[in-house]
Amino acid sequence: MRHFVYFSSKARTSGNFPLDNLMKAGRMDIAIHVIIAAFFLSHDFRKDVSLHLIFYGPPNPPRHIEIQTNSKLDINKKDIAGLIKKILYKYKEGRKEEIFPGCFIEKKSFLNVIEELYEQGKEIFVLDKKGENIRNVKIPDNSVFIIGDHEGLPKKELKRLKKITVPVSVGPKMYFASQTIVIVNNELDRRGV
């Protein structure tokens, strides 16, 4: 299973955002593209991905949405904004709730999500333009890849995570978060990881 953690400093943390202007919903459009890049293939759906979306936007941050590959989850690219909206609306204070098959929501910070994945024995990679080329890095099964939104990752938390993360780069240019996920997925597919 490959894990992606997407951090957004602005994405709405409640379901009351307009579906007709996702940019104004804290760049929810980026989160939607991340979901598509993580799970969708041409005429297929990945069966080996767990995606963690961490939203720090208003009104009640943080929110941690986890979407795991699940054969009972029937989604298509057109419904993703509605799916996120429903998941956020159904949040229950103080607990992790499964809203749809394989779709969970809870209040959990970026730092806590990463530390929990690390405690489960997963190798943690943070995407960084200055990191080592991903093609030269050994990547075990069940690895985690951390990706930030257009504003990047929270600097304070990254300093605290420095000892447990490995910085890797997907190339000499800055890519969209969704493009970065496609590149990482492609690299893992080529390796059979």
Secondary structure, 3 states (H helix, E strand, C coil): CEEEEEEECCCCCCCCCCCCCHHHHCCHHHHHHHHHHHHEECCEECCCEEEEEEECCCCCCCEEEEEECCCCCCCCHHHHHHHHHHHHHCCCCCCCEEEECCEEEECCCHHHHHHHHHHCCCCEEEEEEEEEEHHHCCCCCCCEEEEEECCECCHHHHHHHCCCEEEEECCCCCCCHHHHHHHHHHHHHHHCC
